[in-house]
Amino acid sequence: MNYMNKIADMTTFINEEELQILFGSELAKLRKQYKYKQLELAEKAGISGQQLSNIEKGRCAPSLKTINKILLALNARLRIEPL
């Protein structure tokens, strides 16, 4: 079962590791949609290229402050919806 299907299934709990991977994957898609290279976005967000790479690969959990920096750099927003 892929991660998007897990989210759609209201009976499935996503652990932290799965959430990190999902967030990173979705962030990478968004970055590519906006046609940014990793280093370009990282510099615009004020974080290191290595940090952005680790986030996109699901290797670390970014803080809310870091998520906000990235979203501001993309001129995007985070939307939280009930399942």
N, C-alpha and C positions, 0 to 999 in steps of 0.2 A: 504494500500500500504506500503510495507516495505521500509526501507531507501535506500537500493541499487537500487530499482526500481525508487525511487525519483531522485536519481542521474542520472540514465539513461534517465529519461524524461527531455529533455532540456528545457521544458516550466515550470518546477517546481522550485521555489526558496526555498532553504533550509534556515531556520532561524538559528540564533546562537545556540539556545538550541538543535535543531535537529542535527546540525553539531557537537556539543559537544558529544552528545549521539553516533552518528555514529563513530566519531573519537575514542572515548573510547572503543566502541565495537570492532572496527577493531584492535586497539592496543592490547586488551586482546587476540584476536585470534592470533595475531602475537607472543605475549609473550608465549602463550601456544604451538604454533608451534615450537618455539625455546626451549621449555621445561623448562622455567624459572618459578619459583614461584614468586608471587608478590614481596615479601620482597627481594629475590635475585636480581631481576632486579632493584628494587628501590635502593638498596645499590650500585650496579654496576653503576647506573646512577647518584648517588649522591643526590637522593631525598628521602623523607620519604616514608615509606610504605603506610601511610595514604594518602599522596598526589597522589601516583600512583593509589591507590584504587579509590579515588575520580575522577581522570581522566578517568579511565576505566568505571566507572559508569555514566559518563557524568555529574557529579555534579559540575565540574569546567572546565574552559577553560585554558589549559596550555599555558604558554608563548612560544614564538619561541625558547628561550634559553632552556627551559625545554624539549620541543619536541626534540631539537637537542641532548640533553644529553641522552634521552631515545633511540633515533635512534643510536647514537654512541655506547651505551651499547649493543644494539642488533646487531651491525654491519649491520644496515639496512639504507635505505634512503627513503626519501619522494619523490614521483613522482607526479607532477602536470600536468594534461593533459587537453586540451580543451574538452568541452562537444561535 
